[in-house]
Amino acid sequence: MNLPNIITIFRMILIPIFIYVFHSDIENSLLWSGLIFLVAGISDVADGYIARKYNLTSKFGAILDPLADKLMSFTVLSTYTFVGLIPVWILILLTIKELLLIIGGGTLFFIKENIVIPANKFGKIATFSFYISIFSIVFNSTDKLINFLLTITVVINIIAFINYLKIYISIKREKVQ
């Protein structure tokens, strides 16, 4: 177990803490839970940086890191949706996208010789956009701005999905030949 993987596990531990704080009677619970989400985001950047800089990448980390990201994002997305901060259609669309990515990634890893598609710029931009959208909610931006940012996030996520789908199809074609 290396440092980046420990940081990733820490990020997973933040998930129930986020839920607890969000649903608590703590004053400014939305802000505090948003800060927990920010810490998760910073830890995501940190573990990736450390893994690459010190050559501590691993197959375990390549699976665990995106899983932690997806779990945290889904937790925030579903929590905000269930209290009416995010429209249900966004939750449905992004959940379908993530499930398809998990199925595709699982297929490549477990059936096709432990292949892992690494995060790329499209996925990173989609994640960054999601964080901006969430913080627009946390900091009580106007409904117009929040809806605009959420819509942009959905569009970017669709673009990222299409990009990952192209990579997946390319890998599947290589394995067939």
TIZABA-36057 format. One record per residue: x, y, z of N, C-alpha, C, CB in turn. Coordinates in steps of 0.02 Angstrom, whole numbers, padded with zeros to 5 digits, always signed. Atoms other than C-alpha are relative to their C-alpha. Glycine has a CB too. Example, Ala and Ser with C-alpha at 12.3 -4.5 7.8 and 13.67 -1.06 7.14 Angstrom:
<pts>
+00045-00059+00000+00615-00225+00390+00045+00060+00000-00050+00001+00062;-00042-00059-00003+00684-00053+00357-00039+00055+00037+00020+00023-00071;
</pts>
This chain:
<pts>
+00043-00059+00000+00000+00000+00000+00045+00062+00000-00049+00000+00062;-00042-00060+00005+00084+00160-00059-00040+00063+00019+00029+00006-00071;+00031-00062-00023+00049+00341-00013-00059+00022-00044+00052+00055+00001;+00058-00020+00039-00062+00382-00163-00063-00043+00014+00017-00004-00074;+00057+00042-00015-00172+00232-00124-00030+00015+00069+00021-00074-00004;+00024-00019-00067-00183+00283+00059-00041+00064-00005+00059+00010+00049;+00037-00062+00011-00238+00457+00003-00068-00014-00033+00041+00050-00043;+00063+00019+00033-00369+00378-00110-00048-00031+00050+00014-00049-00059;+00042+00031-00051-00435+00273+00034-00027+00054+00048+00038-00054+00040;+00023-00057-00040-00442+00433+00139-00058+00035-00034+00059+00049+00011;+00054-00033+00038-00549+00509+00001-00064-00041+00005+00021+00008-00075;+00059+00042-00007-00667+00361+00014-00030+00006+00070+00017-00074-00015;+00024-00009-00068-00678+00385+00202-00038+00067+00007+00059-00002+00050;+00034-00065-00002-00732+00565+00169-00074-00005-00022+00036+00049-00043;+00068+00006+00026-00892+00502+00084-00052-00003+00056-00005-00063-00044;+00050+00000-00054-00989+00453+00241+00004+00063+00044+00008-00062+00044;-00007-00062-00038-00919+00607+00328-00038+00056-00035+00074+00019+00010;+00037-00049+00039-00988+00715+00187-00075-00008+00013+00016-00008-00075;+00072+00013-00009-01159+00632+00204-00022+00021+00069-00016-00075-00012;+00017-00018-00069-01160+00652+00393-00004+00075+00009+00051-00030+00049;-00001-00072-00008-01112+00835+00387-00056+00033-00040+00069+00029-00021;+00052-00030+00042-01231+00876+00244-00068-00005+00033-00001-00035-00069;+00066+00011-00030-01380+00802+00336-00003+00018+00074-00019-00073-00008;-00001-00016-00071-01330+00864+00508-00034+00068+00014+00073+00002+00026;+00028-00065-00021-01399+01011+00606+00054+00053+00009-00039-00009+00064;-00056-00047-00006-01229+01095+00600-00018+00063-00040+00066-00031-00026;+00012-00062+00036-01245+01278+00554+00045+00002-00062+00014+00062+00045;-00035-00003+00065-01192+01303+00371+00023-00070-00022+00061+00046+00006;-00018+00069+00019-01194+01114+00339+00015-00006-00074-00057-00048+00019;-00014+00002+00071-01198+01146+00152+00072+00023-00013-00050+00044-00040;-00068-00026+00007-01038+01248+00164+00051-00050+00026+00008+00067+00036;-00048+00047-00029-00951+01123+00279+00006-00064-00042-00020-00018+00071;-00003+00060+00042-00999+00974+00171+00033+00017-00067-00071-00029-00012;-00035-00023+00061-00941+01074+00018+00075+00002+00011-00026+00068-00021;-00072-00002-00015-00773+01098+00103+00029-00071+00003+00013+00037+00066;-00022+00070+00000-00762+00910+00131+00008-00024-00072-00052-00045+00038;-00006+00017+00071-00795+00888-00055+00063+00032-00030-00063+00024-00039;-00061-00033+00024-00656+01014-00089+00063-00038+00023+00003+00073+00026;-00057+00040-00025-00535+00915+00021+00007-00064-00040-00010-00017+00076;-00002+00060+00042-00582+00760-00078+00031+00016-00068-00071-00030-00009;-00027-00020+00065-00543+00852-00240+00075+00014+00004-00035+00062-00025;-00072-00015-00010-00376+00915-00174+00039-00065+00009+00011+00047+00060;-00035+00064-00012-00331+00739-00115+00004-00040-00065-00037-00041+00054;-00002+00034+00065-00375+00673-00289+00059+00026-00042-00066+00010-00038;-00056-00030+00037-00253+00795-00369+00066-00022+00032-00006+00077-00001;-00062+00017-00036-00122+00757-00235+00021-00072-00013-00008+00011+00074;-00021+00070+00009-00128+00568-00252+00024-00013-00071-00057-00047+00017;-00022+00008+00069-00114+00578-00441+00069+00029-00012-00049+00031-00048;-00064-00034+00007+00030+00700-00432+00056-00042+00032-00002+00070+00031;-00050+00039-00036+00124+00596-00304+00014-00066-00037-00023-00015+00073;-00008+00064+00035+00094+00434-00400+00043+00009-00062-00068-00030-00019;-00038-00010+00062+00162+00506-00562+00071+00025+00015-00035+00051-00046;-00065-00030-00014+00305+00609-00489+00049-00051+00030-00008+00059+00049;-00045+00047-00034+00375+00468-00381-00008-00072-00026-00013+00001+00074;+00009+00065+00032+00328+00325-00499-00032-00051+00047+00067-00025-00024;+00035+00043-00046+00206+00252-00374-00068-00022-00028-00011+00035+00067;+00063+00022+00032+00071+00208-00500-00006-00076+00008-00002+00021-00074;+00013+00072-00006-00009+00038-00483-00068-00016-00032+00002-00023+00075;+00065+00021+00027-00151-00062-00559-00054+00011+00053+00003-00075-00022;+00048-00010-00055-00236-00057-00389-00021+00073+00004+00030-00023+00067;+00014-00071-00002-00223+00132-00386-00039+00024-00061+00063+00039+00006;+00035-00019+00062-00281+00145-00566-00073-00019+00002+00034-00033-00061;+00071+00020-00008-00442+00056-00516-00031+00038+00059-00005-00076+00011;+00026-00030-00061-00463+00127-00341-00013+00075-00007+00048-00012+00058;+00006-00073+00006-00436+00310-00387-00064+00021-00037+00061+00028-00036;+00063-00021+00032-00576+00326-00516-00062-00025+00037-00002-00026-00072;+00057+00024-00040-00689+00220-00405-00015+00050+00056+00015-00069+00029;+00010-00049-00054-00662+00342-00261-00030+00064-00028+00067+00016+00035;+00027-00060+00032-00695+00488-00379-00074-00009-00017+00039+00017-00064;+00069+00012+00020-00855+00411-00446-00046-00006+00061-00004-00065-00042;+00041+00006-00060-00919+00366-00273-00012+00068+00033+00034-00048+00050;+00008-00067-00031-00887+00541-00205-00045+00043-00043+00069+00034+00010;+00041-00041+00045-00961+00625-00358-00073-00022+00002+00026-00004-00071;+00069+00025-00003-01114+00512-00355-00033+00017+00066-00001-00076-00011;+00027-00017-00066-01136+00543-00169-00023+00073+00001+00052-00012+00055;+00017-00072+00001-01133+00732-00192-00059+00012-00047+00061+00042-00022;+00052-00009+00050-01240+00724-00348-00068-00025+00025+00018-00036-00065;+00064+00028-00023-01373+00611-00272-00025+00037+00062+00008-00075+00016;+00020-00037-00060-01374+00703-00105-00031+00067-00020+00060+00010+00047;+00026-00065+00022-01398+00871-00191-00065-00007-00038+00052+00036-00043;+00061+00011+00038-01530+00798-00306-00059-00015+00047+00009-00058-00050;+00054+00020-00045-01632+00721-00164-00027+00057+00042+00024-00056+00045;+00026-00058-00038-01645+00889-00076-00020+00057-00047+00053+00025+00050;+00024-00048+00048-01688+00981-00237+00049+00053-00024-00058+00034+00028;-00050-00049+00022-01525+01072-00270+00023-00012-00072+00060-00002+00046;-00018+00019+00068-01493+00980-00434-00059-00036-00030+00066-00045-00002;+00057+00034+00032-01626+00924-00559+00012-00076-00008-00013+00031-00069;-00004+00073+00003-01663+00737-00564+00029-00024-00067-00069-00031+00010;-00024+00022+00066-01627+00725-00752+00076-00001-00004-00028+00044-00055;-00074-00002+00000-01445+00771-00719+00027-00062+00036+00026+00065+00033;-00020+00060-00037-01429+00633-00589-00008-00062-00043-00042-00007+00065;+00013+00058+00042-01506+00507-00708+00052-00005-00056-00071+00002-00029;-00046+00000+00057-01399+00556-00857+00072-00015+00021-00002+00068-00036;-00069+00011-00022-01234+00563-00762+00009-00069+00032+00021+00054+00050;-00004+00067-00028-01273+00401-00670+00005-00052-00056-00061-00015+00044;-00004+00046+00057-01304+00311-00835+00069+00002-00031-00054+00017-00053;-00067-00008+00029-01141+00382-00904+00052-00036+00043+00018+00075-00007;-00050+00031-00045-01042+00325-00751-00008-00075+00002-00007+00029+00070;+00010+00072+00001-01121+00152-00750+00028-00031-00063-00074-00017+00007;-00028+00025+00063-01076+00129-00933+00076+00000+00001-00026+00041-00059;-00074-00003-00006-00897+00184-00897+00025-00056+00046+00022+00069+00027;-00020+00053-00047-00887+00063-00750-00004-00068-00034-00043+00001+00063;+00008+00064+00035-00954-00081-00855+00055-00008-00053-00070-00004-00034;-00052+00004+00051-00835-00041-00999+00069-00009+00030-00001+00063-00042;-00065+00006-00034-00687-00017-00883+00009-00069+00032+00008+00054+00052;-00003+00066-00031-00729-00177-00789+00011-00054-00051-00064-00013+00038;-00009+00048+00054-00741-00273-00952+00072-00002-00022-00046+00018-00059;-00070-00002+00022-00570-00214-01007+00048-00027+00053+00020+00072-00018;-00046+00022-00052-00491-00248-00839-00007-00074+00015-00013+00041+00064;+00010+00069-00023-00569-00414-00790-00002-00051-00057-00063-00004+00040;+00007+00047+00055-00597-00492-00961+00056+00007-00051-00068+00008-00034;-00049-00013+00054-00467-00412-01075+00070+00016+00028-00025+00058-00042;-00071-00005-00019-00299-00435-00989+00018+00061+00043+00041+00000-00061;-00016-00053-00048-00305-00305-00849+00014+00068-00031+00060-00020+00039;-00009-00065+00033-00317-00155-00965-00039+00053+00040-00024-00002-00074;+00032-00057-00034-00355+00011-00879+00007+00061-00045+00032+00013+00071;-00002-00062+00039-00401+00166-00978+00014+00056+00050-00067+00012-00040;-00015-00054-00048-00315+00309-00887-00043+00061-00013+00075+00019-00005;+00037-00063+00007-00400+00474-00855+00035+00042-00053-00004+00039+00068;-00029-00044+00050-00375+00598-00995-00027+00070+00010-00014-00026-00072;+00019-00070-00009-00402+00783-01020-00075+00011-00001+00032+00043-00054;+00072-00007+00002-00586+00761-01062-00032-00018+00067-00030-00043-00056;+00025+00021-00065-00620+00668-00901+00018+00049+00054+00027-00068+00018;-00022-00048-00051-00520+00792-00800-00039+00066-00006+00075+00014-00007;+00040-00061+00010-00612+00940-00877-00071-00011+00025+00000+00020-00076;+00067+00016-00024-00778+00854-00841-00003+00002+00077-00023-00069-00026;-00003-00001-00074-00727+00829-00659+00006+00071+00026+00059-00043+00025;-00009-00070-00021-00668+01009-00643-00065+00038-00007+00056+00034-00041;+00064-00033+00013-00832+01069-00718-00051-00019+00054-00026-00017-00070;+00045+00023-00052-00928+00963-00593+00014+00037+00066+00006-00077+00009;-00018-00035-00061-00832+01041-00449-00023+00073-00002+00077-00003+00011;+00022-00070+00006-00867+01217-00513-00075+00004+00009+00021+00029-00069;+00073+00000-00007-01052+01176-00528-00021-00010+00073-00030-00055-00044;+00017+00013-00070-01058+01106-00352+00015+00061+00043+00038-00062+00026;-00017-00058-00041-00969+01256-00280-00044+00060-00016+00073+00018-00010;+00049-00054+00014-01090+01372-00370-00062-00009+00044-00019+00001-00075;+00056+00015-00044-01224+01285-00267+00019+00015+00073-00023-00074-00008;-00023-00009-00069-01123+01285-00105+00003+00075+00018+00070-00031+00009;-00007-00072-00014-01089+01472-00121-00060+00041-00022+00062+00026-00033;+00064-00032+00011-01270+01509-00164-00001+00049-00058-00021+00034+00063;+00002-00042+00060-01247+01579-00339-00072+00006-00024+00045-00030-00056;+00068-00008+00027-01397+01633-00440-00022-00065-00033-00002+00059-00050;+00027+00060+00032-01511+01498-00507+00021-00003-00073-00077-00002+00005;-00019-00003+00071-01470+01556-00683+00071-00025-00010-00008+00072-00026;-00070+00021+00005-01283+01533-00656+00007-00074+00016+00045+00042+00047;-00003+00070-00019-01306+01366-00568-00025-00045-00057-00042-00013+00064;+00028+00040+00055-01416+01299-00708+00046+00000-00061-00070+00026-00020;-00047-00004+00056-01293+01361-00840+00060-00046+00012+00023+00073-00009;-00058+00040-00016-01146+01279-00752-00016-00075+00000+00029+00020+00067;+00020+00070+00001-01241+01116-00727-00009-00025-00071-00065-00010+00040;+00009+00019+00070-01289+01113-00911+00066-00009-00035-00043+00052-00036;-00067+00006+00029-01109+01144-00963+00033-00064+00025+00043+00062+00018;-00029+00061-00028-01056+01004-00846-00027-00062-00034-00015-00004+00075;+00030+00057+00034-01178+00884-00927+00028-00007-00071-00077+00007-00003;-00028+00001+00068-01118+00931-01102+00072-00025+00000-00004+00070-00033;-00070+00022-00004-00936+00910-01053+00005-00074+00018+00039+00043+00052;+00000+00071-00018-00975+00742-00973-00020-00044-00059-00048-00012+00058;+00018+00037+00060-01058+00684-01133+00059-00004-00048-00062+00031-00034;-00060-00001+00043-00905+00737-01232+00053-00048+00027+00029+00073-00005;-00049+00045-00030-00792+00646-01109-00021-00073-00010+00007+00015+00076;+00025+00068+00011-00902+00491-01122+00014-00023-00071-00075-00005+00016;-00012+00018+00071-00891+00492-01312+00074-00013-00011-00025+00057-00046;-00072+00011+00006-00702+00509-01299+00021-00067+00029+00038+00057+00034;-00017+00064-00030-00688+00362-01180-00029-00058-00040-00026-00003+00073;+00031+00051+00041-00807+00262-01290+00044-00015-00061-00070+00020-00021;-00044+00009+00058-00692+00291-01440+00063-00040+00021+00021+00068-00029;-00059+00036-00024-00542+00231-01338-00018-00073+00013+00027+00032+00065;+00023+00068-00015-00640+00078-01279-00008-00040-00064-00067+00002+00039;+00010+00034+00064-00691+00033-01457+00066-00015-00034-00045+00042-00046;-00065+00010+00030-00513+00055-01517+00037-00057+00034+00042+00064+00006;-00033+00054-00037-00445-00060-01381-00033-00067-00018-00003+00012+00076;+00036+00063+00017-00580-00191-01418+00019-00023-00070-00077+00010+00005;-00019+00018+00069-00536-00185-01604+00071-00029-00002-00004+00061-00047;-00069+00025-00002-00350-00209-01566+00003-00071+00026+00044+00046+00043;-00001+00066-00031-00386-00361-01460-00031-00054-00047-00037+00001+00067;+00032+00047+00046-00494-00440-01596+00048-00019-00056-00064+00031-00030;-00044+00012+00057-00361-00424-01731+00059-00044+00018+00026+00064-00027;
</pts>
